[in-house]
Amino acid sequence: MDVGMILMQVYVFVLACFAGYQLISKVPPTLHTPLMSGSNAISGITILGAMLAAKVGTGSPFGVSTIIGMLAVALATINVVGGFMVTNRMMGMFKSKG
């Protein structure tokens, strides 16, 4: 890979980290949980992409991309399940007592 391409990818990664931090830090605490529970659909799409990266077929042998894809599937699944658990707990706060 070209050095210029690697530097460009690092530059985009650093900018994405900075923009993500700025966006998350500006969200008030009262909106944080509803917004995070709403992002579970995006994490579901991440699971699909990770499954594509992890696939092993006739044209793509088992390798590093498969291992990283399997790790991505596991982490995205934990994120989705945790998000739904937080949403369920949050919705339980609004149920009537009785």
C-alpha positions in Angstrom: 0.0 0.0 0.0 1.2 3.5 -0.8 2.4 5.7 2.1 0.2 8.5 0.9 -2.9 6.2 1.0 -2.1 5.1 4.6 -1.6 8.7 5.7 -4.9 9.7 4.1 -6.7 6.8 5.9 -5.1 7.7 9.3 -6.2 11.4 8.7 -9.8 10.3 8.0 -9.8 8.1 11.1 -8.5 10.8 13.3 -11.0 13.3 12.0 -13.8 10.7 12.5 -12.7 10.2 16.1 -12.6 13.9 16.7 -16.0 14.5 15.1 -17.6 11.6 17.0 -16.2 12.8 20.3 -17.5 16.3 19.6 -21.0 15.0 18.7 -21.3 12.7 21.7 -20.1 15.2 24.2 -22.6 17.8 23.1 -25.6 15.6 23.6 -27.4 16.4 26.9 -27.8 13.5 29.4 -31.6 13.5 29.0 -31.4 12.7 25.3 -28.4 10.3 25.5 -30.3 7.1 26.2 -33.1 7.6 23.7 -30.6 8.4 21.0 -28.4 5.5 21.8 -31.3 3.1 21.8 -32.4 4.5 18.4 -29.0 3.7 17.0 -29.5 -0.1 17.5 -30.7 -0.3 13.9 -27.4 1.1 12.7 -25.6 -1.5 14.8 -27.7 -4.2 13.2 -26.4 -3.0 9.8 -22.9 -3.2 11.2 -23.5 -6.8 12.1 -24.5 -7.5 8.5 -21.3 -5.8 7.2 -19.2 -7.7 9.7 -20.8 -11.0 8.6 -19.8 -10.1 5.0 -16.3 -9.4 6.1 -16.1 -12.7 8.1 -17.4 -15.0 5.3 -15.3 -17.8 4.1 -16.1 -19.1 0.7 -14.4 -20.7 -2.3 -12.8 -17.5 -3.5 -12.0 -16.1 0.0 -9.9 -18.4 2.3 -9.9 -18.2 6.1 -7.5 -15.5 7.1 -7.1 -12.3 9.1 -10.2 -10.6 7.6 -12.3 -13.6 8.8 -10.9 -13.3 12.4 -11.4 -9.5 12.5 -14.9 -10.0 10.9 -15.9 -12.5 13.6 -14.6 -10.2 16.3 -16.7 -7.4 14.7 -19.8 -9.6 14.7 -19.3 -10.4 18.4 -18.8 -6.8 19.4 -21.7 -5.4 17.4 -24.0 -8.1 18.8 -23.0 -7.1 22.3 -23.7 -3.5 21.4 -27.2 -4.4 20.0 -28.1 -6.6 23.0 -26.9 -4.0 25.5 -28.8 -1.3 23.7 -32.0 -3.2 23.8 -31.5 -3.9 27.5 -30.9 -0.2 28.3 -34.0 0.6 26.2 -36.1 -1.9 28.0 -34.9 -0.6 31.4 -35.6 3.0 30.3 -39.1 2.1 29.1 -39.7 0.3 32.4 -39.4 3.7 34.1 -42.5 5.0 32.3 -44.7 2.0 33.2 -47.5 2.7 35.6 -47.1 1.2 39.0 -50.0 -1.1 39.8 
